[in-house]
Amino acid sequence: MKSSVKQRIKDLFNSFIKFLRHSKKAILLIIAVVAITIVLNTLILTWLIRTGNYTLPTLGGLHTTGVKAYGGNIIDEKEEQYIDWGTVYPGTLTTRSLYLQSESSVKKVLTFRTSNQTFLNSEGNDITEFFPNGMDVKNTMNVTWNYDGTPVSREDSEIYVTFTLNVSSDIDFINYLIDERVETFSFDIHIYTE
């Protein structure tokens, strides 16, 4: 009885060896496909971790000339005004709103511009100067508003405007944020009358 079990095991082993000899190419192909799949999955996962979960706390100083800004998402602190954009994600839009009131008795159009774009790394150092070649820092954070250009004066009622911050999802920009260990971004908004 023991010899028949041993014989069966031996026969099974010999059959398996014959199968391996005849199926070498198929087995090598399967091993290669599995290895390539593992490597590709690892590379894709690494890229997604680097780009998909990156966040950027953003703060904006607010400066006005000929117009008052108040309420909404404005933070008043030590006679300065700020807009806390919160944590923004590359490739997303973030909105913040506020009220504006002209200080002029003459109807004037409001306009705005941004300045002082600054990237700080994990040590708090300004690393804006290390921006990737060929990429304009101003194009990485685009700010727009919904003001329609209607002239306003002191006699008009306040207007409610919404600013929209669009953070670039350009891969070179994301790699810059990661490689330089950027932890915060700040910029100023200047609102004035023309």
Secondary structure, DSSP 8 states (H G I E B T S, - for coil): -HHHHHHHHHHHHHHHHHHHHHTHHHHHHHHHHHHHHHHHHHHHHHHHHHHHT--EEEEEEEEEESEEEESTTEEEETTEEEEEEEEE-TT-EEEEEEEEEE--SS-B-EEEEEEEEEEEETTS-B-GGG--TT--GGGTEEEEE------B-TTS--EEEEEEEEE---HHHHHHHHHTTEEEEEEEEEEEE-
